């Protein structure tokens, strides 16, 4: 009986005490629930990572065209920033793309699926070559076809960083690739960044903005006519 003459309520001991461990049952249940929640969160995170490759393939498989803007920064792999440039791009399946550097210097890469033109305005020079010679070499081509991606690279999950889910690409034929490794970053299942490690000790970081998918693009977008007076090097 309490000092105020009231009887304290009695509760079954089994409700509070685990008979085997002697641990209060509510505390033990709390530990179990906490462990379960941690496990479920880990599984969810693992699933999100595992889905990065599937998300990339799904993005490419359901994208008939892609256009937008980009900012490109080139670094020494473990050194300072070397160059910053920006521009815009358009691409379709089957190797059709236009990648235009607008600042600080103008350079355009255009492909009709067979021939690649590289035009340097400052040098007044056009380089022509079969697109097949550049497979796995031009970064923009990696976003144009899931089939080409599988043909040229092995894909694996690379975890999360900077709010992005990353997919790592390593070339199936390193001797024929310009890059040692490529990372593609996704936000909400959309491609938003690329990091390229080339064979010359450079790291190129590309961030995409103002992306628009599956818009109708004119066939003229992927045709390049060399300007008068330009020096033409190579052949289609």
Backbone as CSV, one residue per row, in Angstrom:
resi,resn,N_x,N_y,N_z,CA_x,CA_y,CA_z,C_x,C_y,C_z
1,UNK,0.858,-1.192,0.000,0.000,0.000,0.000,0.887,1.233,0.000
2,UNK,0.507,2.254,-0.730,1.313,3.465,-0.815,1.116,4.289,0.429
3,UNK,1.954,5.350,0.545,1.860,6.230,1.698,0.537,6.954,1.739
4,UNK,-0.186,7.025,0.588,-1.482,7.688,0.540,-2.623,6.686,0.679
5,UNK,-2.289,5.453,1.003,-3.307,4.459,1.262,-3.853,3.801,0.019
6,UNK,-3.178,4.058,-1.169,-3.630,3.441,-2.410,-2.743,2.273,-2.758
7,UNK,-3.363,1.256,-3.333,-2.609,0.062,-3.730,-2.065,0.287,-5.130
8,UNK,-0.730,0.121,-5.281,-0.107,0.283,-6.603,-0.597,-0.823,-7.507
9,UNK,-0.939,-0.507,-8.746,-1.447,-1.519,-9.673,-0.398,-2.560,-9.970
10,UNK,-0.788,-3.816,-9.988,0.115,-4.932,-10.280,-0.057,-5.329,-11.741
11,UNK,1.065,-5.506,-12.455,1.039,-5.915,-13.852,1.750,-7.249,-13.973
12,UNK,1.313,-8.111,-14.847,1.992,-9.392,-15.022,3.455,-9.194,-15.366
13,UNK,4.321,-9.889,-14.632,5.752,-9.739,-14.835,6.135,-10.085,-16.274
14,UNK,5.462,-11.064,-16.867,5.824,-11.484,-18.224,5.648,-10.395,-19.252
15,UNK,4.869,-9.345,-18.900,4.676,-8.253,-19.852,5.921,-7.390,-19.952
16,UNK,6.727,-7.401,-18.866,7.886,-6.515,-18.833,9.217,-7.265,-18.849
17,UNK,9.235,-8.487,-18.363,10.479,-9.214,-18.211,10.466,-10.469,-19.077
18,UNK,11.496,-10.603,-19.936,11.645,-11.820,-20.713,12.154,-12.897,-19.773
19,UNK,11.446,-14.021,-19.690,11.771,-15.038,-18.706,13.110,-15.710,-18.975
20,UNK,13.565,-15.749,-20.243,14.833,-16.424,-20.548,16.026,-15.492,-20.373
21,UNK,15.920,-14.277,-20.921,17.070,-13.361,-20.887,17.074,-12.472,-19.661
22,UNK,15.902,-12.306,-19.032,15.835,-11.385,-17.912,15.770,-9.938,-18.341
23,UNK,15.775,-9.700,-19.664,15.728,-8.329,-20.182,14.286,-7.868,-20.233
24,UNK,14.037,-6.623,-19.872,12.676,-6.102,-20.004,12.183,-6.321,-21.426
25,UNK,11.000,-6.896,-21.549,10.507,-7.299,-22.861,10.323,-6.108,-23.792
26,UNK,9.870,-4.958,-23.231,9.669,-3.796,-24.077,10.985,-3.297,-24.638
27,UNK,12.036,-3.324,-23.801,13.356,-2.892,-24.264,13.884,-3.856,-25.311
28,UNK,13.701,-5.157,-25.050,14.164,-6.161,-26.008,13.438,-6.001,-27.339
29,UNK,12.122,-5.759,-27.285,11.360,-5.563,-28.518,11.841,-4.325,-29.256
30,UNK,12.166,-3.272,-28.476,12.659,-2.053,-29.103,13.962,-2.281,-29.831
31,UNK,14.856,-3.069,-29.239,16.132,-3.396,-29.885,15.889,-4.165,-31.171
32,UNK,14.965,-5.136,-31.104,14.656,-5.932,-32.284,14.077,-5.066,-33.398
33,UNK,13.152,-4.167,-33.035,12.538,-3.290,-34.040,13.583,-2.365,-34.642
34,UNK,14.463,-1.835,-33.790,15.519,-0.961,-34.285,16.423,-1.695,-35.259
35,UNK,16.775,-2.946,-34.898,17.612,-3.758,-35.775,16.906,-4.033,-37.091
36,UNK,15.600,-4.327,-37.004,14.822,-4.616,-38.209,14.758,-3.402,-39.124
37,UNK,14.531,-2.224,-38.520,14.467,-0.998,-39.312,15.801,-0.732,-40.002
38,UNK,16.903,-0.924,-39.258,18.234,-0.730,-39.846,18.460,-1.676,-41.015
39,UNK,18.042,-2.936,-40.833,18.189,-3.930,-41.884,17.373,-3.550,-43.115
40,UNK,16.134,-3.130,-42.885,15.273,-2.739,-44.006,15.834,-1.534,-44.744
41,UNK,16.387,-0.574,-43.994,16.991,0.601,-44.629,18.203,0.196,-45.454
42,UNK,18.990,-0.756,-44.935,20.159,-1.231,-45.665,19.748,-1.936,-46.954
43,UNK,18.681,-2.763,-46.846,18.193,-3.463,-48.030,17.652,-2.482,-49.056
44,UNK,16.962,-1.446,-48.579,16.427,-0.437,-49.504,17.551,0.302,-50.201
45,UNK,18.611,0.630,-49.438,19.751,1.315,-50.033,20.449,0.423,-51.041
46,UNK,20.589,-0.867,-50.705,21.203,-1.813,-51.624,20.384,-1.926,-52.905
47,UNK,19.057,-1.983,-52.729,18.185,-2.089,-53.898,18.300,-0.844,-54.775
48,UNK,18.400,0.327,-54.129,18.542,1.569,-54.909,19.830,1.560,-55.698
49,UNK,20.913,1.052,-55.058,22.186,0.965,-55.762,22.092,-0.035,-56.908
50,UNK,21.503,-1.183,-56.631,21.410,-2.222,-57.647,20.583,-1.768,-58.830
51,UNK,19.630,-0.866,-58.584,18.746,-0.386,-59.629,19.397,0.681,-60.500
52,UNK,20.578,1.182,-60.129,21.207,2.254,-60.895,21.492,1.803,-62.323
53,UNK,22.034,0.611,-62.487,22.318,0.100,-63.832,21.025,-0.103,-64.599
54,UNK,20.016,-0.689,-63.929,18.723,-0.898,-64.581,18.081,0.431,-64.950
55,UNK,18.218,1.447,-64.080,17.645,2.757,-64.355,18.303,3.394,-65.572
56,UNK,19.616,3.246,-65.681,20.320,3.799,-66.831,19.864,3.131,-68.119
57,UNK,19.776,1.813,-68.096,19.350,1.089,-69.290,17.911,1.444,-69.659
58,UNK,17.066,1.590,-68.640,15.678,1.963,-68.894,15.587,3.364,-69.480
59,UNK,16.403,4.267,-68.947,16.433,5.637,-69.463,16.815,5.650,-70.933
60,UNK,17.843,4.899,-71.289,18.298,4.872,-72.674,17.275,4.182,-73.579
61,UNK,16.674,3.098,-73.067,15.719,2.340,-73.881,14.458,3.140,-74.181
62,UNK,14.109,4.068,-73.304,12.867,4.828,-73.488,13.126,6.242,-74.001
63,UNK,14.361,6.522,-74.378,14.712,7.841,-74.893,14.954,7.762,-76.395
64,UNK,14.128,8.424,-77.168,14.310,8.471,-78.625,15.141,9.674,-79.047
65,UNK,15.092,10.726,-78.239,15.943,11.893,-78.488,16.222,12.582,-77.165
66,UNK,17.321,13.317,-77.134,17.712,14.019,-75.909,18.426,15.300,-76.315
67,UNK,18.085,16.376,-75.643,18.763,17.640,-75.908,18.851,18.435,-74.624
68,UNK,19.811,19.336,-74.575,19.983,20.143,-73.381,21.265,20.941,-73.435
69,UNK,21.681,21.423,-72.256,22.910,22.197,-72.125,23.892,21.438,-71.235
70,UNK,25.152,21.845,-71.319,26.150,21.179,-70.489,27.232,22.162,-70.070
71,UNK,27.863,21.839,-68.942,29.080,22.508,-68.493,30.131,21.425,-68.328
72,UNK,31.270,21.629,-68.932,32.337,20.622,-68.923,33.586,21.205,-68.269
73,UNK,34.117,20.470,-67.298,35.348,20.879,-66.622,36.379,19.767,-66.740
74,UNK,37.584,20.139,-67.127,38.667,19.172,-67.307,39.720,19.409,-66.238
75,UNK,40.074,18.337,-65.525,41.077,18.399,-64.465,42.204,17.417,-64.757
76,UNK,43.367,17.686,-64.165,44.316,16.600,-63.984,43.675,15.629,-63.012
77,UNK,43.910,14.334,-63.170,43.202,13.356,-62.333,43.362,13.673,-60.849
78,UNK,44.558,14.059,-60.420,44.764,14.422,-59.019,45.337,15.841,-58.939
79,UNK,44.859,16.691,-59.837,45.415,18.035,-59.886,44.367,19.095,-60.091
80,UNK,44.808,20.263,-60.546,43.923,21.433,-60.631,43.006,21.405,-61.850
81,UNK,42.068,22.330,-61.837,41.183,22.540,-62.978,42.004,23.104,-64.132
82,UNK,41.854,22.506,-65.301,42.598,22.943,-66.473,41.759,23.794,-67.420
83,UNK,40.471,23.444,-67.559,39.654,24.131,-68.557,38.176,23.980,-68.237
84,UNK,37.421,25.038,-68.476,35.969,25.001,-68.341,35.344,25.447,-69.651
85,UNK,34.358,24.698,-70.125,33.657,25.063,-71.353,32.183,24.726,-71.189
86,UNK,31.368,25.287,-72.056,29.932,25.045,-71.975,29.335,25.074,-73.367
87,UNK,28.133,24.516,-73.472,27.483,24.485,-74.769,26.151,23.786,-74.705
88,UNK,25.744,23.226,-75.838,24.463,22.544,-75.937,24.602,21.335,-76.845
89,UNK,23.617,20.432,-76.768,23.707,19.214,-77.558,22.324,18.699,-77.922
90,UNK,22.290,17.888,-78.979,21.103,17.132,-79.384,21.580,15.754,-79.817
91,UNK,20.782,14.729,-79.530,21.142,13.395,-79.992,19.901,12.554,-80.225
92,UNK,20.071,11.578,-81.105,19.061,10.566,-81.361,19.752,9.218,-81.391
93,UNK,18.938,8.167,-81.476,19.510,6.828,-81.590,20.286,6.687,-82.898
94,UNK,20.999,5.583,-83.024,21.741,5.235,-84.244,22.884,6.193,-84.532
95,UNK,23.450,6.791,-83.480,24.658,7.586,-83.665,24.453,8.974,-84.219
96,UNK,23.244,9.504,-84.186,22.982,10.863,-84.647,23.152,11.827,-83.468
97,UNK,24.073,12.778,-83.591,24.242,13.744,-82.514,24.916,15.015,-83.006
98,UNK,24.698,16.074,-82.240,25.375,17.369,-82.424,25.798,17.838,-81.045
99,UNK,27.100,18.026,-80.862,27.659,18.459,-79.577,28.412,19.757,-79.859
100,UNK,27.893,20.862,-79.367,28.432,22.174,-79.723,29.018,22.880,-78.502
101,UNK,30.335,23.109,-78.540,30.977,23.963,-77.543,30.778,25.411,-77.978
102,UNK,30.232,26.231,-77.085,29.953,27.627,-77.412,30.887,28.600,-76.694
103,UNK,31.295,28.253,-75.473,32.206,29.083,-74.696,33.290,28.212,-74.061
104,UNK,34.526,28.699,-73.954,35.010,29.995,-74.430,35.351,30.005,-75.930
105,UNK,35.444,28.816,-76.541,35.736,28.727,-77.971,34.673,27.850,-78.628
106,UNK,34.443,28.073,-79.904,33.410,27.349,-80.619,33.992,26.150,-81.361
107,UNK,33.434,25.005,-81.054,33.795,23.768,-81.741,32.552,22.893,-81.808
108,UNK,32.327,22.251,-82.930,31.115,21.467,-83.119,31.474,20.061,-83.572
109,UNK,30.837,19.071,-82.952,30.931,17.683,-83.394,29.553,17.267,-83.881
110,UNK,29.478,16.801,-85.127,28.202,16.420,-85.724,28.339,15.043,-86.348
111,UNK,27.335,14.202,-86.133,27.320,12.869,-86.731,25.948,12.575,-87.324
112,UNK,25.943,11.983,-88.516,24.691,11.543,-89.143,24.505,10.037,-89.013
113,UNK,25.295,9.432,-88.145,25.222,7.986,-87.950,26.266,7.225,-88.727
114,UNK,26.866,7.883,-89.699,27.909,7.252,-90.512,29.210,8.044,-90.487
115,UNK,29.083,9.361,-90.645,30.253,10.233,-90.702,30.260,11.182,-89.515
116,UNK,31.446,11.408,-88.963,31.625,12.365,-87.881,32.400,13.563,-88.415
117,UNK,31.833,14.759,-88.216,32.516,15.999,-88.554,32.915,16.706,-87.267
118,UNK,34.143,17.195,-87.212,34.620,17.987,-86.078,35.092,19.322,-86.639
119,UNK,34.367,20.372,-86.305,34.663,21.696,-86.856,35.190,22.614,-85.774
120,UNK,36.415,23.111,-85.992,37.021,24.088,-85.093,36.978,25.444,-85.787
121,UNK,36.146,26.319,-85.258,35.941,27.609,-85.920,37.191,28.473,-85.890
122,UNK,37.915,28.475,-84.773,39.110,29.312,-84.665,40.188,28.890,-85.671
123,UNK,40.290,27.577,-85.919,41.288,27.073,-86.857,40.756,26.995,-88.280
124,UNK,39.447,27.216,-88.448,38.797,27.080,-89.763,39.127,25.717,-90.361
125,UNK,38.954,24.678,-89.522,39.332,23.323,-89.934,38.202,22.347,-89.654
126,UNK,37.978,21.455,-90.611,36.980,20.398,-90.463,37.676,19.053,-90.577
127,UNK,37.494,18.204,-89.570,38.025,16.839,-89.611,36.863,15.899,-89.875
128,UNK,37.015,15.049,-90.883,35.981,14.074,-91.232,36.534,12.668,-91.031
129,UNK,35.708,11.785,-90.484,36.119,10.391,-90.332,34.894,9.514,-90.141
130,UNK,35.013,8.229,-90.472,33.879,7.323,-90.242,33.546,7.253,-88.756
131,UNK,32.276,7.270,-88.451,31.858,7.233,-87.055,32.311,5.942,-86.380
132,UNK,32.413,4.868,-87.140,32.815,3.578,-86.562,34.182,3.659,-85.893
133,UNK,35.023,4.586,-86.334,36.344,4.728,-85.728,36.279,5.373,-84.357
134,UNK,35.143,5.956,-84.030,35.015,6.672,-82.758,34.128,5.960,-81.756
135,UNK,33.651,4.760,-82.085,32.799,4.029,-81.152,33.512,3.862,-79.815
136,UNK,32.847,4.249,-78.754,33.450,4.171,-77.423,34.346,5.352,-77.129
137,UNK,34.570,6.224,-78.115,35.464,7.347,-77.900,34.737,8.641,-77.603
138,UNK,33.595,8.870,-78.223,32.849,10.108,-78.018,31.853,9.928,-76.879
139,UNK,31.969,10.706,-75.805,31.097,10.524,-74.636,29.620,10.611,-74.962
140,UNK,29.240,11.534,-75.851,27.822,11.724,-76.150,27.199,10.470,-76.731
141,UNK,27.997,9.645,-77.398,27.464,8.430,-78.004,26.986,7.442,-76.949
142,UNK,27.534,7.547,-75.747,27.152,6.613,-74.688,25.701,6.808,-74.264
143,UNK,25.152,7.987,-74.537,23.775,8.272,-74.143,22.792,8.041,-75.281
144,UNK,23.273,7.528,-76.401,22.413,7.374,-77.559,21.855,5.984,-77.767
145,UNK,22.411,4.976,-77.075,21.956,3.613,-77.332,22.384,2.681,-76.212
146,UNK,21.416,1.985,-75.619,21.735,0.975,-74.604,22.516,-0.170,-75.227
147,UNK,22.219,-0.480,-76.481,22.915,-1.582,-77.163,24.399,-1.258,-77.351
148,UNK,24.701,-0.031,-77.819,26.098,0.365,-77.992,26.819,0.409,-76.654
149,UNK,26.104,0.823,-75.620,26.689,0.877,-74.290,27.128,-0.513,-73.844
150,UNK,26.254,-1.505,-74.025,26.575,-2.879,-73.645,27.692,-3.457,-74.500
151,UNK,27.727,-3.065,-75.764,28.750,-3.585,-76.657,30.140,-3.086,-76.289
152,UNK,30.223,-1.833,-75.881,31.525,-1.213,-75.659,32.008,-1.256,-74.207
153,UNK,31.067,-1.405,-73.234,31.451,-1.276,-71.830,30.810,-2.341,-70.946
154,UNK,31.516,-2.655,-69.861,30.937,-3.420,-68.763,30.368,-2.429,-67.758
155,UNK,29.162,-2.707,-67.263,28.477,-1.784,-66.359,28.376,-2.380,-64.963
156,UNK,28.552,-1.531,-63.948,28.349,-1.957,-62.565,27.931,-0.759,-61.727
157,UNK,27.251,-1.053,-60.617,26.850,-0.007,-59.699,28.077,0.597,-59.029
158,UNK,28.088,1.918,-58.863,29.217,2.602,-58.218,28.772,3.399,-56.993
159,UNK,27.600,3.068,-56.428,27.154,3.697,-55.193,26.590,5.090,-55.403
160,UNK,26.423,5.814,-54.292,25.858,7.170,-54.316,26.897,8.169,-53.840
161,UNK,26.884,9.323,-54.488,27.773,10.411,-54.093,27.210,11.713,-54.652
162,UNK,27.282,12.776,-53.858,26.801,14.098,-54.285,25.334,14.066,-54.702
163,UNK,24.556,13.210,-54.054,23.131,13.137,-54.350,22.788,12.387,-55.615
164,UNK,23.752,11.724,-56.231,23.528,10.996,-57.474,23.804,9.511,-57.290
165,UNK,23.082,8.687,-58.042,23.380,7.255,-58.118,24.285,7.061,-59.338
166,UNK,25.435,6.404,-59.137,26.441,6.321,-60.187,26.544,4.921,-60.765
167,UNK,26.763,4.880,-62.075,27.044,3.633,-62.782,28.444,3.747,-63.367
168,UNK,29.290,2.750,-63.108,30.660,2.748,-63.625,30.738,1.919,-64.903
169,UNK,31.390,2.483,-65.909,31.571,1.805,-67.185,33.064,1.590,-67.422
170,UNK,33.446,0.350,-67.664,34.831,0.053,-68.021,34.840,-0.557,-69.417
171,UNK,35.753,-0.127,-70.283,35.742,-0.581,-71.676,36.033,-2.070,-71.805
172,UNK,35.299,-2.714,-72.681,35.536,-4.134,-72.953,36.850,-4.331,-73.713
173,UNK,37.221,-3.340,-74.497,38.488,-3.384,-75.244,39.285,-2.137,-74.884
174,UNK,40.024,-2.167,-73.773,40.731,-0.973,-73.305,41.667,-0.352,-74.339
175,UNK,42.275,-1.183,-75.171,43.220,-0.660,-76.161,42.532,0.183,-77.224
176,UNK,41.238,-0.072,-77.434,40.496,0.654,-78.469,39.650,1.786,-77.916
177,UNK,39.780,2.044,-76.616,38.953,3.069,-75.993,39.794,4.273,-75.604
178,UNK,39.199,5.432,-75.723,39.855,6.664,-75.305,39.830,6.810,-73.792
179,UNK,38.939,6.056,-73.121,38.727,6.236,-71.695,39.075,4.986,-70.895
180,UNK,39.674,5.221,-69.729,39.933,4.122,-68.810,38.663,3.728,-68.068
181,UNK,37.866,4.725,-67.748,36.612,4.495,-67.033,35.682,5.684,-67.246
182,UNK,34.384,5.400,-67.228,33.364,6.438,-67.328,32.356,6.224,-66.204
183,UNK,31.972,7.305,-65.537,30.921,7.256,-64.525,29.736,8.070,-65.037
184,UNK,28.540,7.501,-64.932,27.323,8.201,-65.313,26.458,8.350,-64.065
185,UNK,26.082,9.591,-63.758,25.298,9.875,-62.563,23.837,10.117,-62.896
186,UNK,22.951,9.561,-62.076,21.512,9.702,-62.296,20.825,10.338,-61.101
187,UNK,19.844,11.189,-61.405,18.969,11.774,-60.403,17.539,11.449,-60.784
188,UNK,16.818,10.781,-59.878,15.435,10.383,-60.166,15.342,9.640,-61.498
189,UNK,16.287,8.719,-61.700,16.313,7.859,-62.887,16.590,8.628,-64.178
190,UNK,17.132,9.841,-64.062,17.472,10.651,-65.229,18.980,10.905,-65.230
191,UNK,19.605,10.802,-66.391,21.033,11.085,-66.493,21.273,12.569,-66.240
192,UNK,22.198,12.887,-65.347,22.458,14.297,-65.049,23.940,14.641,-65.006
193,UNK,24.828,13.634,-65.090,26.258,13.941,-65.033,27.070,12.784,-65.613
194,UNK,28.272,13.122,-66.058,29.232,12.114,-66.508,30.616,12.526,-66.012
195,UNK,31.421,11.532,-65.647,32.820,11.757,-65.304,33.641,10.785,-66.144
196,UNK,34.608,11.317,-66.874,35.396,10.494,-67.791,36.870,10.554,-67.416
197,UNK,37.482,9.397,-67.289,38.911,9.288,-66.999,39.590,8.797,-68.275
198,UNK,40.356,9.680,-68.923,40.936,9.293,-70.210,42.312,8.664,-70.044
199,UNK,42.896,8.299,-71.171,44.186,7.604,-71.158,45.361,8.561,-70.975
200,UNK,45.072,9.864,-70.872,46.143,10.858,-70.804,46.240,11.523,-69.434
201,UNK,45.580,10.927,-68.450,45.680,11.457,-67.098,44.755,12.618,-66.798
202,UNK,43.640,12.702,-67.530,42.678,13.775,-67.301,41.360,13.224,-66.773
203,UNK,40.679,14.046,-65.995,39.336,13.740,-65.493,38.391,14.823,-65.994
204,UNK,37.402,14.426,-66.790,36.453,15.377,-67.362,35.098,15.207,-66.684
205,UNK,34.589,16.276,-66.112,33.313,16.258,-65.410,32.299,17.049,-66.233
206,UNK,31.193,16.404,-66.608,30.153,17.046,-67.414,28.853,17.039,-66.626
207,UNK,28.250,18.212,-66.485,26.955,18.341,-65.826,25.925,18.791,-66.854
208,UNK,24.779,18.102,-66.875,23.729,18.412,-67.841,22.622,19.225,-67.172
209,UNK,22.072,20.186,-67.922,20.953,20.974,-67.439,19.930,21.153,-68.564
210,UNK,18.734,21.563,-68.187,17.655,21.851,-69.154,17.426,20.680,-70.120
211,UNK,17.455,19.465,-69.592,17.277,18.293,-70.445,15.836,18.161,-70.922
212,UNK,15.687,17.815,-72.193,14.380,17.558,-72.786,14.466,16.237,-73.548
213,UNK,13.538,15.363,-73.247,13.543,14.028,-73.857,12.436,13.883,-74.883
214,UNK,12.747,13.061,-75.895,11.748,12.590,-76.866,11.021,13.724,-77.586
215,UNK,11.774,14.783,-77.879,11.251,15.871,-78.694,11.622,15.601,-80.156
216,UNK,10.782,16.047,-81.067,11.067,15.876,-82.489,12.225,16.783,-82.892
217,UNK,13.243,16.199,-83.526,14.401,16.957,-83.982,14.464,16.925,-85.508
218,UNK,14.827,18.049,-86.095,14.941,18.121,-87.549,16.113,17.284,-88.041
219,UNK,15.942,16.645,-89.188,17.027,15.857,-89.789,18.230,16.738,-90.098
220,UNK,17.994,18.028,-90.325,19.089,18.951,-90.634,20.032,19.141,-89.452
221,UNK,19.542,18.817,-88.253,20.363,18.953,-87.056,21.635,18.132,-87.163
222,UNK,21.555,17.001,-87.863,22.658,16.055,-87.908,23.364,16.033,-89.270
223,UNK,23.238,17.120,-89.987,23.941,17.285,-91.256,24.877,18.474,-91.123
224,UNK,26.131,18.283,-91.498,27.100,19.376,-91.407,27.641,19.687,-92.798
225,UNK,27.573,20.955,-93.159,28.134,21.427,-94.424,29.326,22.320,-94.098
226,UNK,30.534,21.912,-94.477,31.716,22.723,-94.158,31.585,24.142,-94.716
227,UNK,31.915,25.139,-93.905,31.832,26.522,-94.395,32.878,26.787,-95.473
228,UNK,32.601,27.732,-96.369,33.556,28.055,-97.427,34.923,28.472,-96.860
229,UNK,35.963,27.947,-97.472,37.313,28.305,-97.055,37.873,27.443,-95.946
230,UNK,37.063,26.574,-95.356,37.551,25.726,-94.262,38.474,24.634,-94.803
231,UNK,39.504,24.348,-94.070,40.451,23.285,-94.424,39.839,21.953,-94.025
232,UNK,39.672,21.033,-94.964,39.033,19.742,-94.685,40.102,18.660,-94.609
233,UNK,40.084,17.931,-93.518,41.065,16.866,-93.282,40.323,15.547,-93.137
234,UNK,40.826,14.497,-93.827,40.219,13.180,-93.720,39.121,12.970,-94.721
235,UNK,38.451,11.816,-94.587,37.372,11.438,-95.508,36.331,10.656,-94.725
236,UNK,35.064,10.700,-95.192,33.993,9.980,-94.492,34.136,8.475,-94.639
